Amino acid sequence: MTRRRPPARRRTRRAGRRKQQDEQLIVFTVVAIAVIGLVVMVVNWLLAHWWVLVAVLVLAVLAGAGWLYNRQQRAQWEAVRAQGLRYGLPQLDALHHTRFEDAVRDLMRRDGCRDAQRVGGRGDLGADVKATDPFGRRWVIQCKHRRNGARGSAVGTPDLQVLNGTARQVHGADVAVIVTNGRVTGPAVDFAKQQRLHVVDRQTLAVWASGSRPLWELLRAVPPPRRPTSLS
């Protein structure tokens, strides 16, 4: 014969739960009343001291205007700086390889590629810088920095093969370029011509970085414009 739980114990548990719920409801009500009272006090104080609200609004407008002005000034300064951007080969040689990628990105921006960005790093699949020129062409650039410049190891055919395997198929490049501050082997140059790749060696880099001509004016057989733009 099974024993039943005494009904008094059930009633005690139910009463305990109900008491806990009642306490939570009371706390919530007190907090809500306090918040409402505080809001009413603040509103009444602002109505009585309306000039404070006006002063806060004026300060907010002035702060917003100052932020916009500073932003415009920075944009204008960046545009001026980009137009006059120059690098010498000793500067480029002294850079870390990631800063070299930044320099190539900045040179593309100087040439009018507003969306130029550095994407190099792990898993970049052969692309260190991507950009769209004013003629609508998509550029994919692989950077090969040599700490010792012309005395460093030469860029070889395997480097070009990586670029050739991913630039168009993976990144959708119209123009695939490898940029180095060092040397490029003869077989690599021949391979680049065969595969319609472009090589910016140390000499071409010196002309591009220290001058104001865009890269597409220094390379041969660049694809024709895809579309005209306001910058073209």
C-alpha positions as CSV (number, residue, x, y, z in Angstrom):
1,M,0.0,0.0,0.0
2,T,1.5,3.3,-1.2
3,R,1.9,6.2,1.1
4,R,0.6,9.6,-0.1
5,R,2.6,12.8,0.6
6,P,0.9,14.7,3.3
7,P,-1.2,17.6,1.8
8,A,0.2,20.0,4.4
9,R,3.7,19.8,2.8
10,R,2.3,20.6,-0.6
11,R,0.5,23.6,0.7
12,T,3.6,24.8,2.3
13,R,5.6,24.7,-0.9
14,R,2.9,26.4,-2.9
15,A,2.6,29.1,-0.3
16,G,6.4,29.6,-0.4
17,R,6.3,30.0,-4.2
18,R,3.4,32.4,-4.0
19,K,5.2,34.4,-1.4
20,Q,8.3,34.6,-3.5
21,Q,6.3,35.8,-6.5
22,D,4.5,38.4,-4.4
23,E,7.9,39.7,-3.1
24,Q,9.3,40.0,-6.7
25,L,6.1,41.8,-7.8
26,I,6.4,44.2,-4.9
27,V,10.1,44.9,-5.7
28,F,9.3,45.5,-9.4
29,T,6.4,47.8,-8.5
30,V,8.6,49.8,-6.2
31,V,11.4,50.1,-8.8
32,A,8.9,51.2,-11.5
33,I,7.4,53.8,-9.2
34,A,10.8,55.1,-8.3
35,V,11.8,55.3,-12.0
36,I,8.6,57.1,-13.0
37,G,9.0,59.5,-10.1
38,L,12.6,60.3,-11.1
39,V,11.5,60.9,-14.7
40,V,8.7,63.2,-13.6
41,M,11.2,65.1,-11.4
42,V,13.6,65.5,-14.2
43,V,10.9,66.7,-16.6
44,N,9.6,69.2,-14.1
45,W,13.1,70.5,-13.4
46,L,13.8,70.9,-17.1
47,L,10.5,72.7,-17.6
48,A,11.4,75.1,-14.8
49,H,15.0,75.5,-16.1
50,W,14.3,75.3,-19.8
51,W,17.4,77.4,-20.6
52,V,19.6,74.4,-19.4
53,L,18.0,72.2,-22.1
54,V,18.5,74.9,-24.7
55,A,22.2,75.3,-23.7
56,V,22.7,71.5,-23.9
57,L,21.1,71.4,-27.4
58,V,23.3,74.3,-28.6
59,L,26.4,72.6,-27.2
60,A,25.4,69.4,-29.0
61,V,24.9,71.2,-32.3
62,L,28.3,73.0,-31.9
63,A,30.0,69.7,-31.1
64,G,28.4,68.0,-34.1
65,A,29.4,70.9,-36.4
66,G,33.0,70.7,-35.1
67,W,33.1,67.0,-35.6
68,L,31.9,67.4,-39.2
69,Y,34.4,70.2,-39.9
70,N,37.3,68.2,-38.5
71,R,36.2,65.2,-40.6
72,Q,36.1,67.3,-43.8
73,Q,39.5,68.9,-42.9
74,R,41.0,65.4,-42.5
75,A,39.5,64.2,-45.8
76,Q,40.9,67.3,-47.6
77,W,44.3,66.8,-46.0
78,E,44.4,63.1,-46.9
79,A,43.5,64.0,-50.5
80,V,46.3,66.6,-50.6
81,R,48.7,64.2,-49.0
82,A,47.8,61.4,-51.4
83,Q,48.2,63.6,-54.5
84,G,51.8,64.5,-53.4
85,L,52.7,61.1,-52.1
86,R,56.3,60.1,-53.0
87,Y,58.6,57.3,-52.0
88,G,62.3,56.8,-52.7
89,L,63.7,53.3,-53.0
90,P,65.7,53.6,-49.7
91,Q,62.5,54.4,-47.9
92,L,60.8,51.3,-49.5
93,D,63.7,49.1,-48.8
94,A,63.6,50.0,-45.1
95,L,60.0,49.1,-44.6
96,H,58.6,46.0,-43.0
97,H,56.9,43.8,-45.6
98,T,53.4,44.8,-44.2
99,R,54.3,48.5,-44.4
100,F,55.5,47.9,-48.0
101,E,52.0,46.6,-48.8
102,D,50.5,49.7,-47.2
103,A,52.8,51.8,-49.3
104,V,51.6,50.1,-52.5
105,R,48.0,50.6,-51.4
106,D,48.6,54.3,-50.8
107,L,50.2,54.7,-54.2
108,M,47.1,53.1,-55.8
109,R,45.0,55.6,-53.9
110,R,47.2,58.4,-55.1
111,D,46.5,57.3,-58.6
112,G,42.7,57.5,-58.1
113,C,41.8,54.0,-56.8
114,R,39.6,55.2,-53.9
115,D,38.7,51.6,-52.8
116,A,42.3,50.4,-52.6
117,Q,42.9,48.2,-49.6
118,R,45.5,45.9,-48.2
119,V,44.3,42.4,-47.8
120,G,47.6,40.6,-47.4
121,G,48.1,38.1,-44.6
122,R,47.3,34.5,-43.9
123,G,45.0,33.0,-46.4
124,D,45.3,35.9,-48.8
125,L,45.5,33.5,-51.8
126,G,48.1,35.6,-53.5
127,A,46.5,39.0,-53.1
128,D,48.1,41.6,-51.0
129,V,46.4,44.7,-52.4
130,K,43.1,45.1,-54.3
131,A,41.9,48.2,-56.0
132,T,39.6,49.5,-58.7
133,D,41.0,52.1,-61.0
134,P,39.1,55.1,-62.4
135,F,38.4,53.1,-65.6
136,G,36.6,50.3,-63.7
137,R,39.4,47.8,-64.0
138,R,40.0,45.5,-61.0
139,W,43.6,45.3,-59.9
140,V,45.0,42.4,-57.8
141,I,48.6,43.0,-56.6
142,Q,51.0,40.7,-54.9
143,C,53.9,42.3,-53.1
144,K,57.3,40.9,-52.7
145,H,59.5,43.0,-50.4
146,R,63.2,42.3,-50.1
147,R,65.0,43.7,-47.1
148,N,68.2,43.9,-49.1
149,G,66.6,45.4,-52.2
150,A,68.4,44.4,-55.3
151,R,70.8,42.2,-53.3
152,G,68.0,40.1,-52.0
153,S,66.6,36.9,-53.5
154,A,65.0,37.4,-56.9
155,V,61.3,36.9,-57.5
156,G,61.0,33.7,-59.5
157,T,58.5,31.8,-61.6
158,P,56.8,30.1,-58.6
159,D,55.8,33.5,-57.3
160,L,54.2,34.3,-60.6
161,Q,52.5,31.0,-60.7
162,V,50.7,31.6,-57.4
163,L,49.5,35.0,-58.7
164,N,48.4,33.4,-62.0
165,G,46.4,30.7,-60.2
166,T,44.3,33.0,-58.1
167,A,44.2,36.5,-59.4
168,R,41.6,36.1,-62.0
169,Q,39.9,32.9,-60.9
170,V,39.6,33.7,-57.2
171,H,39.8,37.5,-57.0
172,G,38.3,38.5,-60.3
173,A,41.3,40.5,-61.5
174,D,41.3,42.4,-64.8
175,V,45.0,43.4,-64.1
176,A,47.2,41.0,-62.1
177,V,50.5,42.5,-60.9
178,I,53.5,41.5,-58.8
179,V,55.4,44.4,-57.2
180,T,58.9,44.0,-55.8
181,N,61.7,46.3,-54.6
182,G,64.1,43.6,-55.7
183,R,65.0,41.6,-58.8
184,V,62.9,39.4,-61.1
185,T,64.4,36.4,-62.9
186,G,64.3,36.2,-66.7
187,P,62.1,33.0,-66.7
188,A,59.7,34.8,-64.4
189,V,59.4,37.8,-66.8
190,D,58.9,35.4,-69.7
191,F,56.2,33.5,-67.8
192,A,54.5,36.8,-66.9
193,K,54.3,37.8,-70.6
194,Q,52.9,34.4,-71.6
195,Q,50.2,34.5,-68.9
196,R,49.3,38.2,-69.3
197,L,50.7,39.1,-65.9
198,H,52.4,42.4,-65.1
199,V,55.7,42.7,-63.3
200,V,56.7,45.9,-61.5
201,D,60.4,45.4,-60.8
202,R,62.8,47.7,-58.8
203,Q,63.3,50.1,-61.7
204,T,59.6,50.5,-62.5
205,L,58.8,50.8,-58.8
206,A,61.3,53.6,-58.5
207,V,59.6,55.6,-61.4
208,W,56.1,54.9,-60.0
209,A,56.8,55.7,-56.4
210,S,58.8,58.8,-56.9
211,G,56.7,60.4,-59.6
212,S,53.0,61.2,-60.2
213,R,52.2,59.0,-63.1
214,P,49.6,56.2,-62.4
215,L,50.8,52.6,-62.6
216,W,48.7,51.8,-65.7
217,E,50.7,54.4,-67.7
218,L,53.9,52.6,-66.9
219,L,52.8,49.1,-67.8
220,R,52.4,47.6,-71.3
221,A,49.3,45.8,-72.6
222,V,47.0,46.9,-69.8
223,P,43.4,45.8,-70.6
224,P,41.2,48.5,-72.0
225,P,38.8,50.4,-69.6
226,R,35.7,48.5,-68.5
227,R,33.6,51.7,-68.0
228,P,34.2,55.4,-67.8
229,T,33.9,57.2,-64.5
230,S,34.1,60.7,-63.2
231,L,37.8,60.3,-62.6
232,S,38.6,58.8,-66.1
